[in-house]
Amino acid sequence: MPVESTALASSIVVLAGGVDNIVGVERCMVRLRLILADQDAADVPGIAQLPGVALALHLMGQLQIAPTSHLDELHATVSQIVARARG
């Protein structure tokens, strides 16, 4: 994964309220979907402003993020960050 994508994944995790706030990491065809313990802890406008993010919003009980590219890599990296933090 390019350094920019790794940095994007790290920024998303932090702005989503940190690894302790992320209960699950999923994806669909075009969006990364984070299930959060506390949706209010996420800085959705901050995520939406990140380079590489086309859209970020709360929808259907999830924080949904549409990256401009590399969804597969972004999903894998966010999942790895969360898994590593949990040991």
N, C-alpha and C positions, 0 to 999 in steps of 0.2 A: 504494500500500500504506500502511495506517495506520502512524503512528510506532511504535505498540506492536509491530506485526508486524515492522517493520524492526529494532527493538531485539531482538526474540525471535530473528530470524535471525542477527544479530550475536552474540548470546549463545551460540546453538547452535554456531556456527563456533568460537568461542573454547573452549567446553567440550568440543568434539569433538577438541581438540588443535591447533586453528589450521588455516589454509588449507593449510599444507604437509603436514598429516596427512590431508587429504581428497583421495582419489584420484578419487572419482566421486560425483555427486549424481543420485539417481534418485527415483522415486516410484511408488506404486501407488494404488489407490483411496482409501486412508485413511492411508497412512504416507509420511513422508519417509524415504528410505533413503540412508544415507551409506556409501560404501565407504572404509575407512580404511587407511592404511599400517600403523598401529600401533593396534590396538583398545584396548590397555592405556593409551594416552595420553588416551583419552576419559573424561570425568567423567560417566558415565551417571547416577548418582544426582543429580548436580547438574543435568543436563538435565531429568530427571524432575520436579524441584522448580520448574522455571521456570513462571511464570504463562503459560498458553496451551498447556501440554504435558500431555496426558492420560496418556501412556505413553512410556517410553524403555527400550530393551533391545537387547542384542546377540542377533541371530538370523540364522542362515544366512550367517554371515560378513559381516554388515552391522550398522551401528548404525541401528536402526529407531526412528523418532520419530512418534508419533501426536499431532498438534496438536488442540486443541479446536475449531478452525475455521480457515478460510483456507489450506488446504493448497496450493492453486495458487499463491497469492501467496508463501507461505513457500518453496516449492520454487524459484520464480523468483528470489526475493531471495537465498537461499543460493547458488544457481547463479551469480548476478551477482557476489556478494562473492568467490567462489572465482575466477571468470574474471578479474575486475579485478585481483586480487592476482597473478595469473600473467601479466598484461600482455597 
